[in-house]
Amino acid sequence: MTVVIVDWNEPEVTLEAVRSVLDQLDGPRTEIVVVDNGSERTAAGHPAAELPGVRFVRLAENAGFAGGANAGIAAASGEAIVLLNNDARLEPGALAALIAPLAEPRVGAVTALILLDRAEGPTLVNSTGGEVTRSANGRDRDWELPLSELRRPAGPAPAFSGGAVALSREAIADVGGPFDERLFMYYEDTELSFRLRRRGWEIRYEPSAVVRHRHAHSSRAGSDFFLRLNERNRLRFAVVHGTAGILTRAYWRTLAGTASRLLRGDGRGATRRLAALGHSLRHLPQLVRSRREVTKSATTPLRELWGGTPRD
């Protein structure tokens, strides 16, 4: 088993994540790979690289979560690969619980019960895996639900959260490789989830694998960067994996959102959506080729994957 943690300019935070893994290692069969995404703060060295059992990979520039995770997966020797956000912490027993279902046939990924790491107030759910709405809007399932109200048992999930997931190396190879680095970050986990499911691999949710997460600690949810990539990648994902109805609603959401923000005088919000639309149209030939490649090897019909999709 290999645990991969991607860092960008947060060595102290990453060190806490690494230590949460070291606290529950099961012996020499486990390794930790820390990928530094060209951080300025750690150009002279990373503190995690000094810890026993940690392999360190430094990239020349920031390749985003997708590129950093792919570099870690390429360096990993384990057949089970656990991805853990650098701002996440494993609760006791989480690592063993996360990888156990991978021993079952056709389980390609296991997503954790991720809780929001808050200093006060009731414990809230960050994610029980991902889900996608009818306009291809990806989101965390059970987001901000009080943990005391969560009744979701272990079982299939529409998508995994890249914040804490165990991946099967066999499954990754079967779908043509890990994350699409053109997404940089956001929707890269949803896109890989759909490739896995279209090849007949199951995404499993495991509630006994508990992880605490400082949500959007690095990328800052609500920032212009977050919103711009989120809108752009939603359309990219929709072109590759959406049905005709999903694709229509995805573009309509962008157009309606643009008009709404223009009427409200939110020029920046409108510009972000127009930029996402322009990006998807410029890259449409490339996206259509990707769609054809995935469809050619798919064993599960798209309509089956999108059945029961929630509304926005």
N, C-alpha and C positions, 0 to 999 in steps of 0.2 A: 504494500500500500504506500502511496505517496500523497502527501498533503502539500498543495500548492497555494502560496499566499503572494499576492501581487501588491507591491508598494509603490507609491509615488509621493515623495517628500514628507512621509510621516513615519520616520524610523521608530519613534517611541511608541506610537500606537501599534505598529506592526510587531514590535517586540512583545507586547502584551498578547497578541494573537498567537505568536509562536510559542510563548510560554504556556498558553492554555492547551496547546497540542502536546507539548512535552510532558505536561502533567498526566496525560493518559495514554502514552505510547505503550504498545504491547510487546515491544522487543525490537531486535535488530531488523525485522522484516519491514519496519516502517521508516520512511525517510521524509524529511521536510525540505521543500524547495522554495526559497524566497526569491522572487523576481523583482528587481529594482527597475522601474520604468524610466531610466535616465534621469533620476532625481538630482537636483542641484545640491540638496542638503547632504547627500551621502556620497558625493563624488570621491571623497577621500576614504570611504569605507562605511560599511553598514554594521550596526551593533549586532544584528541577528546572525551575521556571518561568523561571529566568534562563538556561537553556541554549539555544543556537541550535537552531531547528527543533522546539522543544517547544511544544505548545499545552496550556494548563492549564485544567482545568474543576474548579471547587470546588462541591460540593454542600452544602446547608445542614445536612444531618444524615447519619448513617451509614445508607446504603441497602443495606449488605451487598455481597458480591461481585456478586450478580446485578444489583442496581440500579446499582452503580458501573460495571460493565462495559457495561450498557445505555446509560448516559449517555455513555461513551466511544465506543461504536458509533454513537450518534446524532450525535456531534460529528465523527466520522471522515469523510473525503472519499474514502478508498480503496475500491476494489472488493474487495481482499483485506484482511482485518482480522486482525491477529495479537494475541492476548491473551497477556500475559506476567505471571505473578505478580510482585509487587514484591520478593519474596525469591528470585527466580530470576535466573540469569545465562546469557546465550547464549554458547555456545562458537563459535569462528570458523567462519563458513560456515553457521551454523544457520538464519539468517533466510532466505537464498536457498533452502536445502533445504526449509524448511517451506512456503514458498508455491508452489514449483514444481509440485507435483501438482494444485493448484487449476486449472491450465490444462486438465486433462483433463475430458471431459464427465462430469457427475453426481458429481464429487468435491466434497462440500460442506464437509468439514473435514479438516484434516491435523494429527494429534497427534504430538508430538515424543517422542524418547527422553529421558526425564527421569531424571537421576542424583541420588542423595542427596549433598548437599554436606557432606562430613564432613572434619574436620581430620586424622583418622588412620584406619588400617584399610583393608581392601580396598574398592574402589569398588563400591557397591551400586546396583541399579536402584530408582528411585522409581516409575516408570510407563512402560509402553509403550502407553498408552491405558487406558481403563477397561473393566471387565467387571461383570456383574450376576449374582448367584447365583439359585438357584431360590426363595429367599425374598425376592427383590428387594433383596438387600444389595449395594450398589455398592461397588466397591473398585478399587484400582490393580492392573492386570495386571502380573505378574512382580515384585510388591513384594518388595524386599530380596533379590532374586536377585543373586548376584555377577556383575558385568559380564562376567567371564571365562567364565561359563557361559551367557550369553545367546546363543541361536541363532535368535532370531525375525527373519525377513526382513520387508522392507516388504510391506504388504498391508492388507486390510480389518481394522478393529478394531470391537468391539461398541460402543464409546463413546470419546469423546475426553476428555482431561484438560484442564480449564480453566486449568491452570498454565502451559501452553505449547501453543497451538493456532492454526492459521490457519483462518479462516472465510471462506466465500464470501458476499458481500453478497447475491447472487442467491438462494442457498440459504436464507439467513436470511429473506428476504422471502417466499420460497415457502412456508415453514412458519408464517407468521403472526407473525414477529418473533423477537427473540433470547430472552434468558433469562426464566423465570418469576420475577418479583420476589417473589412470595409465599413462595418457598423461602428467600430472603435469602442463604443460603450453604449449601453441601453439597447434592448431587444436582441442582443447577441445570445442570451440564454433562451429566450423565447424561440428564436429562429432555429437553434440547435435542437430544442425540444420537439419542434414540429418535424424536423428531418428525422429524428429518432422515431417518433410515432408513425410517420409515414412509411417507415421501414419495418413496422411491427414491433418496435421496442416499447416497453412500458416505462412511464415515469411514475415512480412510487413516492408517496408521501409517508414519512415515518415520524409520528409524533413523539416517540421516545428519544429521538435525536434532537436535543434542545440546544439552541444557540442564541446568544444575546448579541444584539447588533445596534450600533450607533448609526441609525439610518441616514444615508447621504452625507456622511461625515466628510468625505473627500470631495464629492461633486456638487454639494449644496443644492438640494431640491428647490426648485423655484427660480434658480439662477437662469440667466439668458442662455448660458452654455447648455444646461440641463434641458431647458424647454426646446431649444433649437435642434439638438440631436434627437430628442425624444420624438418630435414631430417628423423629422426627416426619416428616421429609422422605422417609424410606424408605417409609412408609405412603402418603403423598401420591402419590409416584411410582408405587407399586404399583396404586393405584386408577385412575390415568389410563392407565397403559401395560401393566398386567399381564394375563395370561390368567387364567381362573378358577382354575387350579391354582396359578399364581404368587401370586395374591391371597390364596388360602386359606393357603398356606404363609407368606406375609408376616405375616398376622394371627396365625397359630399361633406364629410365632417370638416375637412380642411377648407373647402370653399366657404361653407357656412360660417366656420370660425373666423375666416378672414373678413367676411362681410360684417359679422357681428362686432369685431374689434374696430373696423373702420367707422362704424356708426357710433361707437363709444369714444372715438378719438384715441384709441390705443394703436398708434402707428407702429410701434415696435412689435406688438403682438401680431398685427396683420402682416408685417414684413417677414417675420419668422415663418408664418404659414405659407406665404408666397414663395419664399426661398425653398421650403421643403417641397412644394409642388414643382418648382422649376428643377430642383435636383432630381426628383423622380422621373420627370419627363426627359431630361438630358441623359439619364442613365437607363432609360427604358429598354433599349436593345440588350444591354448587359443583364438587366434584371430578368428579362424574358428568357434569355439563354439559361440563366440559373434556374428559372422555373422549369424549363424543359428538362434540364439535367436531373433535377430532383424527381420530377414526374416519371421520368424514364425508369428509375430504379425503385419507385414507390410500390409498396404492396398493400397499402391501406388507402381507400378512396378519401379524397379531401372532404367530401360531404359527411363522411363518418366522423372525421376529426372535429368538424365544426358543429356537429349535432349537439343541441342543448346549450349553445353559446349564450352567455348572459347579455342582456341589453346594456347600453352605456349607462 
